[in-house]
Amino acid sequence: MQQLTALELAAWLQQPDAPLLLDVREPHEYALVHIPGSRLIPLSDLPQQLPAIESWQETAQRPIVCICHHGMRSMQAALYLQNMGLADVINLSGGVHAWATQVDTTAATY
């Protein structure tokens, strides 16, 4: 499983080949804090949303970075997506918490 730090993601998001951002937390968590440009699909909804995710990645032709609070649910999501045949799926190590403490210190933490 490929991992990415918050600082590495922040740098990558400044590039033209920036990845797609898939947030797998629950809606109430996403409402508190999220990385701009991320798409919310809760972990429990991934199986039903798999065709939409596949289409999203195929259309964009970019890697997907999975995001959660600290990196555990997103790792599960990334492994699931890989097992379902998606290529270029990466886990954000430390999750949105690392983003809020290392990249956007004005973002809320919980």
Gaussian input, Z-matrix of N, CA and C with variables (Angstrom, degrees):
# hf/3-21g

backbone

0 1
 N
 C     1     B1
 C     2     B2     1     A1
 N     3     B3     2     A2     1     D1
 C     4     B4     3     A3     2     D2
 C     5     B5     4     A4     3     D3
 N     6     B6     5     A5     4     D4
 C     7     B7     6     A6     5     D5
 C     8     B8     7     A7     6     D6
 N     9     B9     8     A8     7     D7
 C    10    B10     9     A9     8     D8
 C    11    B11    10    A10     9     D9
 N    12    B12    11    A11    10    D10
 C    13    B13    12    A12    11    D11
 C    14    B14    13    A13    12    D12
 N    15    B15    14    A14    13    D13
 C    16    B16    15    A15    14    D14
 C    17    B17    16    A16    15    D15
 N    18    B18    17    A17    16    D16
 C    19    B19    18    A18    17    D17
 C    20    B20    19    A19    18    D18
 N    21    B21    20    A20    19    D19
 C    22    B22    21    A21    20    D20
 C    23    B23    22    A22    21    D21
 N    24    B24    23    A23    22    D22
 C    25    B25    24    A24    23    D23
 C    26    B26    25    A25    24    D24
 N    27    B27    26    A26    25    D25
 C    28    B28    27    A27    26    D26
 C    29    B29    28    A28    27    D27
 N    30    B30    29    A29    28    D28
 C    31    B31    30    A30    29    D29
 C    32    B32    31    A31    30    D30
 N    33    B33    32    A32    31    D31
 C    34    B34    33    A33    32    D32
 C    35    B35    34    A34    33    D33
 N    36    B36    35    A35    34    D34
 C    37    B37    36    A36    35    D35
 C    38    B38    37    A37    36    D36
 N    39    B39    38    A38    37    D37
 C    40    B40    39    A39    38    D38
 C    41    B41    40    A40    39    D39
 N    42    B42    41    A41    40    D40
 C    43    B43    42    A42    41    D41
 C    44    B44    43    A43    42    D42
 N    45    B45    44    A44    43    D43
 C    46    B46    45    A45    44    D44
 C    47    B47    46    A46    45    D45
 N    48    B48    47    A47    46    D46
 C    49    B49    48    A48    47    D47
 C    50    B50    49    A49    48    D48
 N    51    B51    50    A50    49    D49
 C    52    B52    51    A51    50    D50
 C    53    B53    52    A52    51    D51
 N    54    B54    53    A53    52    D52
 C    55    B55    54    A54    53    D53
 C    56    B56    55    A55    54    D54
 N    57    B57    56    A56    55    D55
 C    58    B58    57    A57    56    D56
 C    59    B59    58    A58    57    D57
 N    60    B60    59    A59    58    D58
 C    61    B61    60    A60    59    D59
 C    62    B62    61    A61    60    D60
 N    63    B63    62    A62    61    D61
 C    64    B64    63    A63    62    D62
 C    65    B65    64    A64    63    D63
 N    66    B66    65    A65    64    D64
 C    67    B67    66    A66    65    D65
 C    68    B68    67    A67    66    D66
 N    69    B69    68    A68    67    D67
 C    70    B70    69    A69    68    D68
 C    71    B71    70    A70    69    D69
 N    72    B72    71    A71    70    D70
 C    73    B73    72    A72    71    D71
 C    74    B74    73    A73    72    D72
 N    75    B75    74    A74    73    D73
 C    76    B76    75    A75    74    D74
 C    77    B77    76    A76    75    D75
 N    78    B78    77    A77    76    D76
 C    79    B79    78    A78    77    D77
 C    80    B80    79    A79    78    D78
 N    81    B81    80    A80    79    D79
 C    82    B82    81    A81    80    D80
 C    83    B83    82    A82    81    D81
 N    84    B84    83    A83    82    D82
 C    85    B85    84    A84    83    D83
 C    86    B86    85    A85    84    D84
 N    87    B87    86    A86    85    D85
 C    88    B88    87    A87    86    D86
 C    89    B89    88    A88    87    D87
 N    90    B90    89    A89    88    D88
 C    91    B91    90    A90    89    D89
 C    92    B92    91    A91    90    D90
 N    93    B93    92    A92    91    D91
 C    94    B94    93    A93    92    D92
 C    95    B95    94    A94    93    D93
 N    96    B96    95    A95    94    D94
 C    97    B97    96    A96    95    D95
 C    98    B98    97    A97    96    D96
 N    99    B99    98    A98    97    D97
 C   100   B100    99    A99    98    D98
 C   101   B101   100   A100    99    D99
 N   102   B102   101   A101   100   D100
 C   103   B103   102   A102   101   D101
 C   104   B104   103   A103   102   D102
 N   105   B105   104   A104   103   D103
 C   106   B106   105   A105   104   D104
 C   107   B107   106   A106   105   D105
 N   108   B108   107   A107   106   D106
 C   109   B109   108   A108   107   D107
 C   110   B110   109   A109   108   D108
 N   111   B111   110   A110   109   D109
 C   112   B112   111   A111   110   D110
 C   113   B113   112   A112   111   D111
 N   114   B114   113   A113   112   D112
 C   115   B115   114   A114   113   D113
 C   116   B116   115   A115   114   D114
 N   117   B117   116   A116   115   D115
 C   118   B118   117   A117   116   D116
 C   119   B119   118   A118   117   D117
 N   120   B120   119   A119   118   D118
 C   121   B121   120   A120   119   D119
 C   122   B122   121   A121   120   D120
 N   123   B123   122   A122   121   D121
 C   124   B124   123   A123   122   D122
 C   125   B125   124   A124   123   D123
 N   126   B126   125   A125   124   D124
 C   127   B127   126   A126   125   D125
 C   128   B128   127   A127   126   D126
 N   129   B129   128   A128   127   D127
 C   130   B130   129   A129   128   D128
 C   131   B131   130   A130   129   D129
 N   132   B132   131   A131   130   D130
 C   133   B133   132   A132   131   D131
 C   134   B134   133   A133   132   D132
 N   135   B135   134   A134   133   D133
 C   136   B136   135   A135   134   D134
 C   137   B137   136   A136   135   D135
 N   138   B138   137   A137   136   D136
 C   139   B139   138   A138   137   D137
 C   140   B140   139   A139   138   D138
 N   141   B141   140   A140   139   D139
 C   142   B142   141   A141   140   D140
 C   143   B143   142   A142   141   D141
 N   144   B144   143   A143   142   D142
 C   145   B145   144   A144   143   D143
 C   146   B146   145   A145   144   D144
 N   147   B147   146   A146   145   D145
 C   148   B148   147   A147   146   D146
 C   149   B149   148   A148   147   D147
 N   150   B150   149   A149   148   D148
 C   151   B151   150   A150   149   D149
 C   152   B152   151   A151   150   D150
 N   153   B153   152   A152   151   D151
 C   154   B154   153   A153   152   D152
 C   155   B155   154   A154   153   D153
 N   156   B156   155   A155   154   D154
 C   157   B157   156   A156   155   D155
 C   158   B158   157   A157   156   D156
 N   159   B159   158   A158   157   D157
 C   160   B160   159   A159   158   D158
 C   161   B161   160   A160   159   D159
 N   162   B162   161   A161   160   D160
 C   163   B163   162   A162   161   D161
 C   164   B164   163   A163   162   D162
 N   165   B165   164   A164   163   D163
 C   166   B166   165   A165   164   D164
 C   167   B167   166   A166   165   D165
 N   168   B168   167   A167   166   D166
 C   169   B169   168   A168   167   D167
 C   170   B170   169   A169   168   D168
 N   171   B171   170   A170   169   D169
 C   172   B172   171   A171   170   D170
 C   173   B173   172   A172   171   D171
 N   174   B174   173   A173   172   D172
 C   175   B175   174   A174   173   D173
 C   176   B176   175   A175   174   D174
 N   177   B177   176   A176   175   D175
 C   178   B178   177   A177   176   D176
 C   179   B179   178   A178   177   D177
 N   180   B180   179   A179   178   D178
 C   181   B181   180   A180   179   D179
 C   182   B182   181   A181   180   D180
 N   183   B183   182   A182   181   D181
 C   184   B184   183   A183   182   D182
 C   185   B185   184   A184   183   D183
 N   186   B186   185   A185   184   D184
 C   187   B187   186   A186   185   D185
 C   188   B188   187   A187   186   D186
 N   189   B189   188   A188   187   D187
 C   190   B190   189   A189   188   D188
 C   191   B191   190   A190   189   D189
 N   192   B192   191   A191   190   D190
 C   193   B193   192   A192   191   D191
 C   194   B194   193   A193   192   D192
 N   195   B195   194   A194   193   D193
 C   196   B196   195   A195   194   D194
 C   197   B197   196   A196   195   D195
 N   198   B198   197   A197   196   D196
 C   199   B199   198   A198   197   D197
 C   200   B200   199   A199   198   D198
 N   201   B201   200   A200   199   D199
 C   202   B202   201   A201   200   D200
 C   203   B203   202   A202   201   D201
 N   204   B204   203   A203   202   D202
 C   205   B205   204   A204   203   D203
 C   206   B206   205   A205   204   D204
 N   207   B207   206   A206   205   D205
 C   208   B208   207   A207   206   D206
 C   209   B209   208   A208   207   D207
 N   210   B210   209   A209   208   D208
 C   211   B211   210   A210   209   D209
 C   212   B212   211   A211   210   D210
 N   213   B213   212   A212   211   D211
 C   214   B214   213   A213   212   D212
 C   215   B215   214   A214   213   D213
 N   216   B216   215   A215   214   D214
 C   217   B217   216   A216   215   D215
 C   218   B218   217   A217   216   D216
 N   219   B219   218   A218   217   D217
 C   220   B220   219   A219   218   D218
 C   221   B221   220   A220   219   D219
 N   222   B222   221   A221   220   D220
 C   223   B223   222   A222   221   D221
 C   224   B224   223   A223   222   D222
 N   225   B225   224   A224   223   D223
 C   226   B226   225   A225   224   D224
 C   227   B227   226   A226   225   D225
 N   228   B228   227   A227   226   D226
 C   229   B229   228   A228   227   D227
 C   230   B230   229   A229   228   D228
 N   231   B231   230   A230   229   D229
 C   232   B232   231   A231   230   D230
 C   233   B233   232   A232   231   D231
 N   234   B234   233   A233   232   D232
 C   235   B235   234   A234   233   D233
 C   236   B236   235   A235   234   D234
 N   237   B237   236   A236   235   D235
 C   238   B238   237   A237   236   D236
 C   239   B239   238   A238   237   D237
 N   240   B240   239   A239   238   D238
 C   241   B241   240   A240   239   D239
 C   242   B242   241   A241   240   D240
 N   243   B243   242   A242   241   D241
 C   244   B244   243   A243   242   D242
 C   245   B245   244   A244   243   D243
 N   246   B246   245   A245   244   D244
 C   247   B247   246   A246   245   D245
 C   248   B248   247   A247   246   D246
 N   249   B249   248   A248   247   D247
 C   250   B250   249   A249   248   D248
 C   251   B251   250   A250   249   D249
 N   252   B252   251   A251   250   D250
 C   253   B253   252   A252   251   D251
 C   254   B254   253   A253   252   D252
 N   255   B255   254   A254   253   D253
 C   256   B256   255   A255   254   D254
 C   257   B257   256   A256   255   D255
 N   258   B258   257   A257   256   D256
 C   259   B259   258   A258   257   D257
 C   260   B260   259   A259   258   D258
 N   261   B261   260   A260   259   D259
 C   262   B262   261   A261   260   D260
 C   263   B263   262   A262   261   D261
 N   264   B264   263   A263   262   D262
 C   265   B265   264   A264   263   D263
 C   266   B266   265   A265   264   D264
 N   267   B267   266   A266   265   D265
 C   268   B268   267   A267   266   D266
 C   269   B269   268   A268   267   D267
 N   270   B270   269   A269   268   D268
 C   271   B271   270   A270   269   D269
 C   272   B272   271   A271   270   D270
 N   273   B273   272   A272   271   D271
 C   274   B274   273   A273   272   D272
 C   275   B275   274   A274   273   D273
 N   276   B276   275   A275   274   D274
 C   277   B277   276   A276   275   D275
 C   278   B278   277   A277   276   D276
 N   279   B279   278   A278   277   D277
 C   280   B280   279   A279   278   D278
 C   281   B281   280   A280   279   D279
 N   282   B282   281   A281   280   D280
 C   283   B283   282   A282   281   D281
 C   284   B284   283   A283   282   D282
 N   285   B285   284   A284   283   D283
 C   286   B286   285   A285   284   D284
 C   287   B287   286   A286   285   D285
 N   288   B288   287   A287   286   D286
 C   289   B289   288   A288   287   D287
 C   290   B290   289   A289   288   D288
 N   291   B291   290   A290   289   D289
 C   292   B292   291   A291   290   D290
 C   293   B293   292   A292   291   D291
 N   294   B294   293   A293   292   D292
 C   295   B295   294   A294   293   D293
 C   296   B296   295   A295   294   D294
 N   297   B297   296   A296   295   D295
 C   298   B298   297   A297   296   D296
 C   299   B299   298   A298   297   D297
 N   300   B300   299   A299   298   D298
 C   301   B301   300   A300   299   D299
 C   302   B302   301   A301   300   D300
 N   303   B303   302   A302   301   D301
 C   304   B304   303   A303   302   D302
 C   305   B305   304   A304   303   D303
 N   306   B306   305   A305   304   D304
 C   307   B307   306   A306   305   D305
 C   308   B308   307   A307   306   D306
 N   309   B309   308   A308   307   D307
 C   310   B310   309   A309   308   D308
 C   311   B311   310   A310   309   D309
 N   312   B312   311   A311   310   D310
 C   313   B313   312   A312   311   D311
 C   314   B314   313   A313   312   D312
 N   315   B315   314   A314   313   D313
 C   316   B316   315   A315   314   D314
 C   317   B317   316   A316   315   D315
 N   318   B318   317   A317   316   D316
 C   319   B319   318   A318   317   D317
 C   320   B320   319   A319   318   D318
 N   321   B321   320   A320   319   D319
 C   322   B322   321   A321   320   D320
 C   323   B323   322   A322   321   D321
 N   324   B324   323   A323   322   D322
 C   325   B325   324   A324   323   D323
 C   326   B326   325   A325   324   D324
 N   327   B327   326   A326   325   D325
 C   328   B328   327   A327   326   D326
 C   329   B329   328   A328   327   D327

   B1=1.4500
   B2=1.5206
   B3=1.3028
   B4=1.4518
   B5=1.5286
   B6=1.3342
   B7=1.4646
   B8=1.5238
   B9=1.3145
   B10=1.4534
   B11=1.5181
   B12=1.3290
   B13=1.4631
   B14=1.5253
   B15=1.3176
   B16=1.4638
   B17=1.5284
   B18=1.3124
   B19=1.4658
   B20=1.5237
   B21=1.3249
   B22=1.4665
   B23=1.5306
   B24=1.3291
   B25=1.4645
   B26=1.5231
   B27=1.3145
   B28=1.4666
   B29=1.5251
   B30=1.3153
   B31=1.4669
   B32=1.5220
   B33=1.3329
   B34=1.4574
   B35=1.5280
   B36=1.3199
   B37=1.4648
   B38=1.5321
   B39=1.3071
   B40=1.4634
   B41=1.5306
   B42=1.3293
   B43=1.4586
   B44=1.5335
   B45=1.3262
   B46=1.4713
   B47=1.5280
   B48=1.3242
   B49=1.4702
   B50=1.5287
   B51=1.3287
   B52=1.4678
   B53=1.5283
   B54=1.3357
   B55=1.4672
   B56=1.5173
   B57=1.3178
   B58=1.4607
   B59=1.5239
   B60=1.3121
   B61=1.4631
   B62=1.5172
   B63=1.3218
   B64=1.4628
   B65=1.5245
   B66=1.3109
   B67=1.4647
   B68=1.5215
   B69=1.3247
   B70=1.4683
   B71=1.5354
   B72=1.3308
   B73=1.4562
   B74=1.5271
   B75=1.2996
   B76=1.4578
   B77=1.5332
   B78=1.3503
   B79=1.4684
   B80=1.5266
   B81=1.3380
   B82=1.4666
   B83=1.5290
   B84=1.3310
   B85=1.4642
   B86=1.5313
   B87=1.3234
   B88=1.4634
   B89=1.5247
   B90=1.3409
   B91=1.4678
   B92=1.5306
   B93=1.3270
   B94=1.4678
   B95=1.5192
   B96=1.3263
   B97=1.4696
   B98=1.5212
   B99=1.3121
   B100=1.4670
   B101=1.5218
   B102=1.3024
   B103=1.4546
   B104=1.5257
   B105=1.3195
   B106=1.4723
   B107=1.5335
   B108=1.3170
   B109=1.4631
   B110=1.5175
   B111=1.3375
   B112=1.4618
   B113=1.5225
   B114=1.3132
   B115=1.4621
   B116=1.5225
   B117=1.3159
   B118=1.4660
   B119=1.5219
   B120=1.3174
   B121=1.4690
   B122=1.5260
   B123=1.3276
   B124=1.4653
   B125=1.5318
   B126=1.3190
   B127=1.4601
   B128=1.5224
   B129=1.3253
   B130=1.4639
   B131=1.5277
   B132=1.3283
   B133=1.4645
   B134=1.5230
   B135=1.3308
   B136=1.4689
   B137=1.5291
   B138=1.3413
   B139=1.4688
   B140=1.5316
   B141=1.3406
   B142=1.4648
   B143=1.5284
   B144=1.3189
   B145=1.4643
   B146=1.5324
   B147=1.3272
   B148=1.4647
   B149=1.5293
   B150=1.3361
   B151=1.4678
   B152=1.5333
   B153=1.3197
   B154=1.4702
   B155=1.5232
   B156=1.3239
   B157=1.4687
   B158=1.5251
   B159=1.3216
   B160=1.4657
   B161=1.5228
   B162=1.3108
   B163=1.4593
   B164=1.5262
   B165=1.3113
   B166=1.4648
   B167=1.5273
   B168=1.3414
   B169=1.4627
   B170=1.5304
   B171=1.3290
   B172=1.4615
   B173=1.5219
   B174=1.3090
   B175=1.4620
   B176=1.5320
   B177=1.3215
   B178=1.4624
   B179=1.5252
   B180=1.3261
   B181=1.4669
   B182=1.5341
   B183=1.3424
   B184=1.4631
   B185=1.5274
   B186=1.3178
   B187=1.4709
   B188=1.5227
   B189=1.3156
   B190=1.4628
   B191=1.5243
   B192=1.3353
   B193=1.4614
   B194=1.5207
   B195=1.3311
   B196=1.4729
   B197=1.5291
   B198=1.3346
   B199=1.4606
   B200=1.5262
   B201=1.3350
   B202=1.4676
   B203=1.5243
   B204=1.3133
   B205=1.4623
   B206=1.5254
   B207=1.3413
   B208=1.4687
   B209=1.5257
   B210=1.3119
   B211=1.4620
   B212=1.5173
   B213=1.3249
   B214=1.4680
   B215=1.5359
   B216=1.3235
   B217=1.4668
   B218=1.5216
   B219=1.3239
   B220=1.4665
   B221=1.5249
   B222=1.3303
   B223=1.4590
   B224=1.5280
   B225=1.3225
   B226=1.4655
   B227=1.5255
   B228=1.3253
   B229=1.4661
   B230=1.5216
   B231=1.3168
   B232=1.4647
   B233=1.5260
   B234=1.3181
   B235=1.4698
   B236=1.5257
   B237=1.3154
   B238=1.4645
   B239=1.5279
   B240=1.3228
   B241=1.4662
   B242=1.5268
   B243=1.3217
   B244=1.4653
   B245=1.5214
   B246=1.3175
   B247=1.4672
   B248=1.5233
   B249=1.3273
   B250=1.4570
   B251=1.5286
   B252=1.3303
   B253=1.4539
   B254=1.5124
   B255=1.3277
   B256=1.4592
   B257=1.5264
   B258=1.3022
   B259=1.4642
   B260=1.5235
   B261=1.3019
   B262=1.4653
   B263=1.5168
   B264=1.3272
   B265=1.4587
   B266=1.5269
   B267=1.3324
   B268=1.4624
   B269=1.5240
   B270=1.3379
   B271=1.4609
   B272=1.5238
   B273=1.3351
   B274=1.4583
   B275=1.5213
   B276=1.3097
   B277=1.4581
   B278=1.5291
   B279=1.3181
   B280=1.4583
   B281=1.5167
   B282=1.3297
   B283=1.4581
   B284=1.5167
   B285=1.3205
   B286=1.4616
   B287=1.5331
   B288=1.3206
   B289=1.4711
   B290=1.5327
   B291=1.3251
   B292=1.4677
   B293=1.5231
   B294=1.3371
   B295=1.4709
   B296=1.5380
   B297=1.3413
   B298=1.4595
   B299=1.5244
   B300=1.3050
   B301=1.4646
   B302=1.5274
   B303=1.3377
   B304=1.4614
   B305=1.5289
   B306=1.3346
   B307=1.4632
   B308=1.5193
   B309=1.3214
   B310=1.4670
   B311=1.5167
   B312=1.3147
   B313=1.4623
   B314=1.5318
   B315=1.3374
   B316=1.4698
   B317=1.5202
   B318=1.3385
   B319=1.4637
   B320=1.5188
   B321=1.3019
   B322=1.4615
   B323=1.5229
   B324=1.3062
   B325=1.4611
   B326=1.5199
   B327=1.3236
   B328=1.4664
   B329=1.4978
   A1=108.79
   A2=115.37
   A3=121.13
   A4=109.64
   A5=116.59
   A6=122.88
   A7=109.30
   A8=115.78
   A9=122.51
   A10=107.57
   A11=117.96
   A12=120.37
   A13=109.57
   A14=115.64
   A15=120.53
   A16=110.75
   A17=117.22
   A18=120.34
   A19=111.49
   A20=116.91
   A21=120.00
   A22=110.66
   A23=116.24
   A24=119.92
   A25=110.72
   A26=117.51
   A27=120.70
   A28=110.88
   A29=117.14
   A30=120.79
   A31=110.90
   A32=116.74
   A33=121.60
   A34=111.46
   A35=116.60
   A36=120.48
   A37=112.21
   A38=117.26
   A39=121.23
   A40=112.30
   A41=117.00
   A42=122.39
   A43=110.80
   A44=117.43
   A45=120.71
   A46=113.14
   A47=117.31
   A48=121.21
   A49=111.40
   A50=116.41
   A51=121.38
   A52=111.07
   A53=117.11
   A54=120.46
   A55=112.68
   A56=114.90
   A57=122.57
   A58=107.11
   A59=117.91
   A60=122.75
   A61=109.95
   A62=116.11
   A63=122.19
   A64=108.83
   A65=116.54
   A66=122.89
   A67=107.99
   A68=117.08
   A69=120.81
   A70=112.71
   A71=116.83
   A72=120.06
   A73=110.47
   A74=115.94
   A75=122.26
   A76=109.63
   A77=117.58
   A78=120.06
   A79=114.70
   A80=117.91
   A81=119.00
   A82=111.63
   A83=117.81
   A84=120.99
   A85=110.41
   A86=115.00
   A87=121.13
   A88=110.63
   A89=116.76
   A90=120.85
   A91=111.26
   A92=117.46
   A93=121.08
   A94=111.85
   A95=115.70
   A96=121.17
   A97=108.69
   A98=115.64
   A99=120.49
   A100=109.22
   A101=115.03
   A102=120.68
   A103=107.25
   A104=117.52
   A105=120.12
   A106=111.45
   A107=114.54
   A108=120.41
   A109=114.33
   A110=116.93
   A111=119.00
   A112=110.94
   A113=114.50
   A114=122.55
   A115=108.39
   A116=117.65
   A117=122.60
   A118=111.01
   A119=115.51
   A120=122.74
   A121=105.45
   A122=118.29
   A123=120.45
   A124=112.31
   A125=115.43
   A126=122.15
   A127=111.70
   A128=117.43
   A129=120.73
   A130=112.73
   A131=117.37
   A132=121.66
   A133=113.74
   A134=118.13
   A135=120.40
   A136=113.61
   A137=119.52
   A138=117.67
   A139=113.14
   A140=117.62
   A141=120.57
   A142=111.60
   A143=117.11
   A144=122.03
   A145=113.44
   A146=116.75
   A147=120.08
   A148=113.11
   A149=120.30
   A150=118.79
   A151=113.18
   A152=117.06
   A153=120.57
   A154=110.82
   A155=117.13
   A156=121.02
   A157=110.25
   A158=116.48
   A159=120.23
   A160=110.85
   A161=116.81
   A162=121.84
   A163=110.84
   A164=116.41
   A165=122.93
   A166=110.15
   A167=115.91
   A168=119.74
   A169=111.18
   A170=116.55
   A171=120.23
   A172=111.14
   A173=117.02
   A174=121.88
   A175=110.94
   A176=116.84
   A177=121.46
   A178=113.11
   A179=116.36
   A180=121.05
   A181=111.55
   A182=114.72
   A183=120.36
   A184=109.59
   A185=116.91
   A186=120.18
   A187=111.28
   A188=115.48
   A189=122.30
   A190=107.87
   A191=116.02
   A192=121.63
   A193=106.75
   A194=115.87
   A195=121.64
   A196=108.96
   A197=115.00
   A198=122.26
   A199=109.56
   A200=116.13
   A201=121.31
   A202=107.60
   A203=117.95
   A204=120.80
   A205=111.68
   A206=117.52
   A207=121.14
   A208=113.70
   A209=118.83
   A210=120.55
   A211=116.55
   A212=117.97
   A213=119.36
   A214=111.95
   A215=117.61
   A216=119.83
   A217=110.75
   A218=115.95
   A219=118.97
   A220=111.00
   A221=117.28
   A222=119.71
   A223=109.60
   A224=117.08
   A225=120.84
   A226=110.17
   A227=116.29
   A228=120.97
   A229=110.61
   A230=116.74
   A231=120.74
   A232=110.82
   A233=116.61
   A234=120.05
   A235=110.60
   A236=116.85
   A237=120.97
   A238=110.07
   A239=117.29
   A240=120.85
   A241=111.33
   A242=116.51
   A243=119.73
   A244=110.63
   A245=116.49
   A246=120.38
   A247=112.21
   A248=116.86
   A249=121.63
   A250=111.83
   A251=116.27
   A252=120.46
   A253=116.92
   A254=118.70
   A255=119.74
   A256=109.62
   A257=115.44
   A258=120.84
   A259=108.65
   A260=116.43
   A261=121.77
   A262=113.19
   A263=115.86
   A264=121.47
   A265=107.04
   A266=115.84
   A267=122.59
   A268=109.02
   A269=116.19
   A270=121.41
   A271=110.03
   A272=116.93
   A273=121.07
   A274=108.47
   A275=116.27
   A276=122.40
   A277=109.62
   A278=116.26
   A279=120.29
   A280=114.19
   A281=116.50
   A282=122.51
   A283=115.61
   A284=114.09
   A285=120.90
   A286=110.78
   A287=116.51
   A288=119.07
   A289=109.94
   A290=116.91
   A291=120.38
   A292=110.49
   A293=116.74
   A294=120.75
   A295=109.86
   A296=115.89
   A297=120.86
   A298=112.56
   A299=118.95
   A300=120.23
   A301=112.77
   A302=117.75
   A303=119.73
   A304=114.13
   A305=117.41
   A306=120.58
   A307=111.58
   A308=117.26
   A309=122.15
   A310=108.20
   A311=116.66
   A312=119.94
   A313=113.48
   A314=116.69
   A315=119.11
   A316=111.78
   A317=116.78
   A318=121.33
   A319=110.68
   A320=115.97
   A321=121.66
   A322=111.11
   A323=115.58
   A324=122.32
   A325=107.83
   A326=115.50
   A327=119.72
   A328=109.15
   D1=124.27
   D2=177.92
   D3=-75.53
   D4=136.75
   D5=179.89
   D6=-119.07
   D7=153.93
   D8=-179.66
   D9=-141.08
   D10=138.61
   D11=176.32
   D12=-86.01
   D13=165.63
   D14=178.43
   D15=-61.97
   D16=-40.80
   D17=179.74
   D18=-66.28
   D19=-39.04
   D20=176.81
   D21=-64.73
   D22=-41.36
   D23=178.27
   D24=-63.65
   D25=-43.83
   D26=179.90
   D27=-57.61
   D28=-43.01
   D29=178.49
   D30=-65.79
   D31=-42.34
   D32=-178.61
   D33=-64.75
   D34=-36.24
   D35=-179.02
   D36=-65.64
   D37=-15.49
   D38=177.25
   D39=-84.84
   D40=-7.75
   D41=-176.48
   D42=-93.97
   D43=157.06
   D44=178.46
   D45=-65.12
   D46=-24.20
   D47=-179.26
   D48=-96.53
   D49=29.48
   D50=-177.55
   D51=-54.32
   D52=145.15
   D53=-178.20
   D54=-76.90
   D55=166.94
   D56=169.87
   D57=-79.27
   D58=146.02
   D59=-178.49
   D60=-115.03
   D61=117.75
   D62=-179.27
   D63=-113.73
   D64=110.14
   D65=179.43
   D66=-92.88
   D67=121.96
   D68=-174.41
   D69=-106.42
   D70=16.87
   D71=177.25
   D72=-79.64
   D73=-177.06
   D74=178.40
   D75=-85.38
   D76=156.33
   D77=-177.84
   D78=-54.23
   D79=-38.80
   D80=-179.40
   D81=-66.77
   D82=-31.51
   D83=176.65
   D84=-71.38
   D85=-43.67
   D86=179.24
   D87=-60.53
   D88=-37.27
   D89=179.90
   D90=-65.49
   D91=-30.55
   D92=179.30
   D93=-70.11
   D94=-45.48
   D95=-176.82
   D96=-163.84
   D97=139.51
   D98=174.21
   D99=-156.18
   D100=160.36
   D101=177.84
   D102=-80.33
   D103=127.67
   D104=-179.53
   D105=-53.33
   D106=135.88
   D107=179.64
   D108=89.51
   D109=-4.31
   D110=-179.82
   D111=-78.40
   D112=151.68
   D113=178.84
   D114=-108.29
   D115=128.95
   D116=-178.23
   D117=-89.62
   D118=120.26
   D119=167.71
   D120=-141.05
   D121=103.26
   D122=-178.82
   D123=-54.37
   D124=148.29
   D125=-178.09
   D126=-50.93
   D127=-41.55
   D128=-178.01
   D129=-67.32
   D130=-18.68
   D131=-179.51
   D132=-94.16
   D133=-4.67
   D134=-175.83
   D135=-56.32
   D136=-45.51
   D137=-178.73
   D138=-58.28
   D139=-42.32
   D140=179.66
   D141=-70.99
   D142=-29.79
   D143=-176.05
   D144=-94.41
   D145=1.42
   D146=-177.14
   D147=-53.76
   D148=-46.31
   D149=178.58
   D150=-59.08
   D151=-39.16
   D152=178.77
   D153=-66.91
   D154=-39.08
   D155=178.97
   D156=-66.86
   D157=-43.51
   D158=177.61
   D159=-59.45
   D160=-44.34
   D161=179.94
   D162=-65.08
   D163=-42.43
   D164=179.15
   D165=-57.54
   D166=-49.26
   D167=-178.69
   D168=-68.44
   D169=-41.46
   D170=-179.49
   D171=-62.57
   D172=-41.98
   D173=-179.80
   D174=-66.19
   D175=-43.70
   D176=-176.62
   D177=-79.32
   D178=-26.49
   D179=-177.25
   D180=56.13
   D181=45.57
   D182=179.55
   D183=-137.97
   D184=156.36
   D185=175.93
   D186=-64.07
   D187=159.34
   D188=174.84
   D189=-110.27
   D190=130.07
   D191=172.58
   D192=-105.28
   D193=121.15
   D194=178.49
   D195=-88.65
   D196=137.69
   D197=-173.79
   D198=-130.76
   D199=139.13
   D200=169.05
   D201=-142.38
   D202=-156.22
   D203=-177.41
   D204=-71.48
   D205=-54.66
   D206=-177.43
   D207=-122.79
   D208=-4.86
   D209=176.45
   D210=111.82
   D211=-0.75
   D212=-178.66
   D213=-86.39
   D214=-49.92
   D215=177.76
   D216=-64.01
   D217=-37.72
   D218=179.26
   D219=-66.36
   D220=-32.42
   D221=175.97
   D222=-66.31
   D223=-41.98
   D224=176.03
   D225=-60.14
   D226=-43.61
   D227=-179.76
   D228=-63.38
   D229=-45.40
   D230=-179.00
   D231=-62.84
   D232=-42.60
   D233=177.85
   D234=-63.57
   D235=-42.35
   D236=178.13
   D237=-60.15
   D238=-49.03
   D239=-178.71
   D240=-62.13
   D241=-39.64
   D242=176.47
   D243=-63.50
   D244=-44.48
   D245=179.94
   D246=-64.48
   D247=-24.04
   D248=177.92
   D249=-87.89
   D250=2.19
   D251=173.33
   D252=102.64
   D253=1.18
   D254=177.61
   D255=-76.48
   D256=137.66
   D257=177.70
   D258=-98.59
   D259=164.90
   D260=175.70
   D261=55.37
   D262=56.62
   D263=175.94
   D264=-114.92
   D265=130.28
   D266=-172.92
   D267=-128.66
   D268=145.62
   D269=176.83
   D270=-99.69
   D271=135.79
   D272=173.72
   D273=-83.63
   D274=105.99
   D275=179.34
   D276=-66.43
   D277=129.03
   D278=-179.35
   D279=86.70
   D280=-11.83
   D281=173.87
   D282=59.27
   D283=-158.83
   D284=-177.68
   D285=-67.23
   D286=-22.76
   D287=176.28
   D288=-64.79
   D289=-45.07
   D290=177.09
   D291=-62.88
   D292=-38.85
   D293=177.67
   D294=-59.09
   D295=-46.38
   D296=-176.54
   D297=-70.38
   D298=-28.01
   D299=-178.36
   D300=-94.92
   D301=-20.09
   D302=-175.84
   D303=-113.68
   D304=-27.56
   D305=-173.62
   D306=-112.51
   D307=-59.67
   D308=-178.23
   D309=-113.30
   D310=85.75
   D311=-175.32
   D312=-71.89
   D313=-3.73
   D314=173.35
   D315=-87.15
   D316=-10.94
   D317=179.88
   D318=-73.09
   D319=148.17
   D320=179.62
   D321=-68.57
   D322=150.02
   D323=171.30
   D324=-120.10
   D325=155.00
   D326=177.85
   D327=-148.20

